[in-house]
Amino acid sequence: MEKIINYINGEYCEPLSEEWIDNYNPSKGEVFGVIANSNEADVEKAYRAAKEAYPAWSNSTIEERSRVLLKIASLIEVNLERLAKAESEDNGKPLSLARSVDIPRASANFRFFGNAITQFASEAHESVGLNTINFTLRQPIGVVGCISPWNLPLYLFTWKVAPAIAAGNTVVAKPSEVTPKTAFLLGEILSKAGLPKGVLNIVHGTGPTAGQAIVAHPKIKAISFTGGTKTGEHIARTAAPMFKKLSLELGGKNPNLIFADCDYETMLDVTVRSSFANQGQICLCGSRIFVERSIYEQFREDFVARVRELKVGDPFDDSTRIGALVSEPHMEKVLSYIELAKEEGGKVLCGGNRVTVPGLENGYYLQPAVIEVYDDQCRVNQEEIFGPVVTIMPFDTEEEALQMANSVRYGLSSTIWTSNIDRTMRISKKIEAGIVWVNTWLNRDLRTPFGGVKASGVGREGGFEALRFFTEPKNVCIKYSE
């Protein structure tokens, strides 16, 4: 049985309570290890290590911080296969996806911020005639908390901790207890890269216990969280009265608007991927597909045929395109929404049933489901399912498509398929989303701001936005004499 233990002050250590949580392999539906069930005492231990490390790290040179982050990036690359296998085993995603996307992106996160911190500049303003000059200091915050989700475990964990330490902060971080393995393995890489003890501390455990202890800690000055909207609401209620800085990347129910003048074959290929990549367990998946009526019947036929071809199976089989869902409770939640769709009058065009994979009969596998709906206000079109389920329905006008796209409480991402630049600009301005992809999907430049509007969160990650979040601006005004 594998033991996932904490990484505090540069050393692996068991939880002070000596309590454990079972760790499941989703592809097999079996327990294959245990996870530290950390509590307030472990978080306090991690905080003290971070506090002790802060003076030296915050005063280290930019060159030194950059060197360490770039070394971490290189070591992740060296360990790509080991980390990819761990990610697939822990999460249920196809190994091919972990190998080509998750782990390379984790390395890229450290590499990007290792370079970005060397270019992160402050502003200066000279007031001619007043004999004053103002300049802005960008100083690290102190000890910060980072809490990441289970869908892209190392990918999103590093997306938070890399800019935090690049900016000179020290960190108490908690990965999801559902998928802790790659964050656990990262500790070994941090030590090999020469990251000073206490700069990044990794505490494992549940959200209500370990996560809450990080959020509620009176001396942890900022919280960066990615996860569900309900959890984000709870974090805000706890942290806001304590005047902590907050970055919350929350849920999504993303629209995919397909116009008749699109590049049809490219759109079809990408839409299959944007619907079901990572079993639909990506906050950016296009889960509501709206198609212009003149091509709707053709799209419905072609799309369903493509989805039927997606192989559901063993994540370690290279031909698998849909792996296991992350857990049995999550699988049951997704199944309940498929039943709800039928009750609401929706028509399941394909999929939606549990799949038995030979040799992995207890795994959490589902056929990807395409559901035709007739009312954009039905619950399956309004609530985040976060699984291999998409809805489709036609529209007649650009105005109708835009109204339906904006009808949900979420506003994370959106996708538009059209060759009309005027339409592109009109919709991009009016659609309520933090990200608009036009004729593409999940095409990310790490320099750009990432985040949503409405119930999809507050704040932005990525590029200099992340470095701004993890620093405090201080204005210095100097008056001088001629």
Beta strands, then each sheet from edge to edge (+ up, - down):
strand 1: 2-4
strand 2: 6-8
strand 3: 11-13
strand 4: 20-25
strand 5: 30-36
strand 6: 124-127
strand 7: 132-140
strand 8: 143-147
strand 9: 170-174
strand 10: 200-202
strand 11: 222-226
strand 12: 245-249
strand 13: 255-258
strand 14: 288-292
strand 15: 347-350
strand 16: 369-372
strand 17: 389-395
strand 18: 410-411
strand 19: 413-417
strand 20: 435-438
strand 21: 453-454
strand 22: 457-458
strand 23: 471-479
sheet 1: 1+ 5+ 4-
sheet 2: 2+ 3-
sheet 3: 6+ 7- 23+
sheet 4: 10+ 9+ 8+ 11+ 12+ 22-
sheet 5: 15+ 16- 17- 14- 13- 19- 20-
sheet 6: 18+ 21-
end
